[in-house]
Amino acid sequence: MKEFSLEIITPSKTAFAGQVTSVTVPGVKGEFQVLLNHAPLMSNFEVGRIKLELPDETEKVLVTGGGVIEIIHNVVLLLADSIETPEEIDVQRAEKSAERAKKRISERAKETDLSRAEISLARALNRMKYARK
């Protein structure tokens, strides 16, 4: 089989550790796929969806808030800011978060960290997008 090792870690948990045949990540310049014998790489990845293809030919989808990926010698390490399955997403919480972020962005108060509000909005919209699929 064409399997390689993948570990996905967040600040609070190990979200996945095992063998996969493919992992697709939301890269900074677009989605990219990692297969066996991928060239060494270290890069950021964005808010979006991570798709795992498992050796039993099933797929697993995870929703992420971004992070860093390292690929070296068929070992892939994803250090994610946040990660959850679509089933774990609390849609009401995501909707409230989106509304708060939109309000902060539209008010543009002097003390508001605009980039933080924009990231919060992107994460909330991403959660809502994949929770509804």
MOZICOR-V64099 format. One record per run of one state. SS is the DSSP state (helix for helix, strand for strand, loop for the rest). FROM is the first residue (numbers start at 1). TO is the last residue. If there is no record, write none. Layout:
# MOZICOR-V64099
ss->SS from->FROM to->TO
ss->SS from->FROM to->TO
This chain:
# MOZICOR-V64099
ss->loop from->1 to->3
ss->strand from->4 to->9
ss->loop from->10 to->13
ss->strand from->14 to->20
ss->loop from->21 to->21
ss->strand from->22 to->27
ss->loop from->28 to->29
ss->strand from->30 to->34
ss->loop from->35 to->40
ss->strand from->41 to->53
ss->loop from->54 to->58
ss->strand from->59 to->72
ss->loop from->73 to->74
ss->strand from->75 to->80
ss->loop from->81 to->82
ss->strand from->83 to->85
ss->helix from->86 to->88
ss->loop from->89 to->90
ss->helix from->91 to->107
ss->loop from->108 to->113
ss->helix from->114 to->131
ss->loop from->132 to->133
